[in-house]
Amino acid sequence: MVTTRSTAVPSRSFRRWCVPAVQFDDSFHDDMLEGGIILREIPDERGVVLWATYRDALLWNSTGGSRSNLFSSAALTRRFQQIETAAINGNISAVLRTLTILTLGPPAGSAGPVEIADHCGRIAEWAETAGFRRTGVHFAQAAAASIPDSATAALRVGQMATRSLLPELASSWFNRAVALGRRTGDSESITSALLELGRLSLTRGEVGQAESWFAFAARVARRAGHRTMRGEAAQGLLEVAAASRHYALAFQHARRALRLLGASHPLRPAVLHRLAEVILQKAEVLSNPDRSDAGLRAFRMVSSILPRPDGVENVRSYFVLLRAALTAKLQPELEVAWFAAIAAIGDLGETRVAARLYMELAVIGAEIIDRRRADDALVRAQLVGARIGDTALLAELETLQLRPLVRTPEASSR
Amino acid sequence: MKISPRPLFVLHHDEQFIGLIARAAGHQYGLHSFRTWTELHAAISAAPPSLLVVVDPFSGVVEREIAPELRTLALDFPSTPLIAAFSIRQTDSEMLLRLAKYGVCSVINIGHDDTLPAVIQRLAGALGRPLKHLVTLALPTNLPGRAHAIIDAAAETVTFGGDARDLAGALDMSRRTLLRWVLASKLPAPRRLLAWMRILLAANLLDDRARGVADVARTCGYSSDSGLRRITTRFTGYSPTELRQRGAFARASKAFLEELALHRDDVARDRPTGAE
């Protein structure tokens, strides 16, 4: 007997996701004037033009329906004159002119929000490149406000806020990107936002939370078939496992990340660097012959990624190389790596970061080579610190010099 | 709690512009026009927190210079949202920054956005900005972005006497969703959060040197100063007068942050795996 189901299985209903409100960076940490940070970042005629343009774009976005009487009839001509006389960089001046026509031009309101968002996005990129980061964030927000359903636009604001060291603002925009991505089925933006949230949690030291974000990102990327993003999630999980000293898990994630990222992905060196660190950490508990093997493995791994394009990452990889050479008992390579590390820090110029890295090198030098080398690095740190007037660093160096730097048994036996 | 309708005070020499403001005010605001800074100053001290003030920053000054009375006004009533209405020139960068420093939170650019729809938007945008500004400054940096957004909206909601329903509306979500989001953000329940925002609003007004405690109570919607005293004592442990002596907003925001931290610890203990 054939039976039929009396009630049909209900079709999977679409869940209506509520999109979280975002914290709008409106210069609140500085003063109350909307967009005031633009004037402070660019305190000249260009700043006034950009500030006014930003306000116009926001006003255009916040006014629904007909915008034909939004601005006065003389507004367009006046703004054009201002752009002409403000000596704004050629390319961006053209973008500003177009945005002005779109927002103020007759018939006002005929422009589409996507065009407005596109032009605001271009100004944001220009501002960020020119070093006006908060101005960039403001224009990126104006772009996202033009197309409030776009997960990509929300993601861009978050990324720009991250680079401008505004992590709370960034996290609220990433959350919004996730919700918008779910609504519009934009799995790429969802995964990117989840990865960014994971990285933000890692920088805050919230390892458990970071693991949840990366695992979530990995799930979404797997379902949507984004191979490299799965690799990026695996790289994040590797960072989490390494931070928690779960070595077996770290190796597993590293293998997966390397397989998924492929040979030319820019994150590959970061994975190899972290993997080498994990190998060296694990080698600390091994017996002597095994330790040398592990050191050699880590040494080869790090050598394959050097030099790295990012100056600071490059130096950090040389630090791992130094430790690997010591563990593998490669004395000549250790010497070469030492001078390469010094040169790599030198390439960073006389900066705060360079001074700090010299100090770190001094500690490494005392641990793995000898006190003379450590003193050399300390003197360099002091010189750079004094030149840039980093009093906090100089005080730290004083205490470091007073403290006898510990030498490992390996260093003592040489 | 009953809050009086939003008053809109204008000090401007241009009658045509005042007419435009009157049209923009519509039924939402009660427009009052003033001729001198002294009249305006006296009127603000008795006005409710939902007050908006539109001024010509050069009023009463011969040169194109910011009137010193505007600075006095900003110092005496830092909780009042000030909107400057004047024709912005390209060389006004320094002047705009000075206005921002004096507490001006928005500008109507005459000859550019002095149109009815634009002015309506500018007025709406300025409402509640001083309290939002102060609350944002007081909040800890490790507070999740979502929590920031909810607190921002709560600060705006209380300035026009809104309740939990209005807060949900401001965040474009239902009351149930708001409750879920508030819990997920490890914040107190919406009603409690709004009560705290009212305390902060009152504390902000208490810091205005030119306002009496009774004025603050009345402008915040309390029938007498005893109502305000009861609520500030329950939430912060201090009466309005004691709060004022100790720096009202600083003290009240400290108590708010302590409760926030306590609440976050409680939630973390109950739900160790809670998302942001």
Interface residues (C-beta under 8 A of the other chain):
Chain A: C18 V19 P20 A21 V22 Q23 F24 F28 H29 D31 M32 L33 E34 G36 L39 R40 P43 D44 E45 G47 V48 V49 W51 A52 R55 D56 L59 S62 T63 R67 N69 L70 F71 S72 A74 A75 R78 R79 Q82 T85 A86 P167 E168 L169 A170 S171 S172 W173 N175 L197 R204 G208 Q209 S212
Chain B: P81 I88 Q90 T91 D92 S93 E94 L96 L97 L99 A100 K101 G103 V104 C105 S106 V107 N109 G111 H112 D113 D114 T115 L116 P117 A118 Q121 R122 G125 R129 P130 K132 H133 T136 L137 T141 N142 L143 P144 G145 R146 H148 A149 I150 D152 A153 L171 D172 M173 S174 T177 W181 T273 A275 E276
